[in-house]
Amino acid sequence: MDERIRNLMRERGHENLLSRVNDPDLEDRIVASLQTLDSQTEAIRDAIGATVARNLQLMARMGVYFEEQVARRYPQFPIRSGVLTWQDYLPPLSPTLNKLLEEHSGVAAA
């Protein structure tokens, strides 16, 4: 029922796993989805990991853009200086997320 879930499923290429609460064949769709999840576990897990890694990078990019907009609008506002990477725009990541980034984007853990 949440558009964000639908968008993530499309982004991952898993629209076939998407069901709507008012689907007339909901029971059959759920059974088919569970069978797909069982038979394609690794591929689905990999696609989820790649999507998470990509979205972490997108969130970091939003931080970069936000900082640029603040600097333009409020030039007196103190902005960090020096060479920053996109990872500097994320909070500290768990070891699991760092591993996921390494696996799916080639980014070495910070």
Sequence and secondary structure as in RCSB ss.txt:
>XXXX:A:sequence
MDERIRNLMRERGHENLLSRVNDPDLEDRIVASLQTLDSQTEAIRDAIGATVARNLQLMARMGVYFEEQVARRYP
QFPIRSGVLTWQDYLPPLSPTLNKLLEEHSGVAAA
>XXXX:A:secstr
  HHHHHHHHHHT GGG   TT TTHHHHHHHHHHHHHHTHHHHHHHHHHHHHHHHHHHHHHHHHHHHHHHHH T
TS    S   GGGGS    HHHHHHHHHHH     
